[in-house]
Amino acid sequence: MKIYNQKGLLAGLGLVVLGSINLYFQLTGPAQRGWDLAQSWLIILGCWLAGAVAIRRAISKQATREDRLDERDERQQLIRLKANDRTLKLLLGVLIAGVVVVLAVRGGQLNATLKAMLSGIGLMIGLTFWLWVGSTLYYEHKL
């Protein structure tokens, strides 16, 4: 058996391991009932299924060729770039809106938990901003 796509194989194995770890915690943890149990099993089966598909595509010569052609397609690259840009902008907007809503609802009276959450959100906003600045400078210089 020859491996044609090593990244795909590693991703597939990672998903299978993730599903297996979830199964282990499902079996050894406290008993769940109802929707929580169904959710856990759906996640386990979803991880295993996605991992099996990724592993199958990694060992298939034809599927690997299709994946590489799709990856190199200019239209797909443009879509991926636009989607990543829009995702970053939406994530930053949601984080900032979350801070504003929490501050508006609580009226400035925050307990220790909310202060810690707002500090974490503030760190994420700052990190996102600096990552955006760094990647913009990098690509301005590279291109």
Secondary structure, DSSP 4 states (H G I P E B T S, - for coil): ---S-HHHHHHHHHHHHHHHHHHHHHHHS----THHHHHHHHHHHHHHHHHHHHHHHHH-HHHHHHHHHHHH-HHHHHHHHHHHHHHHHHHHHHHHHHHHHHHHHHTT---HHHHHHHHHHHHHHHHHHHHHHHHHHHHHHH-
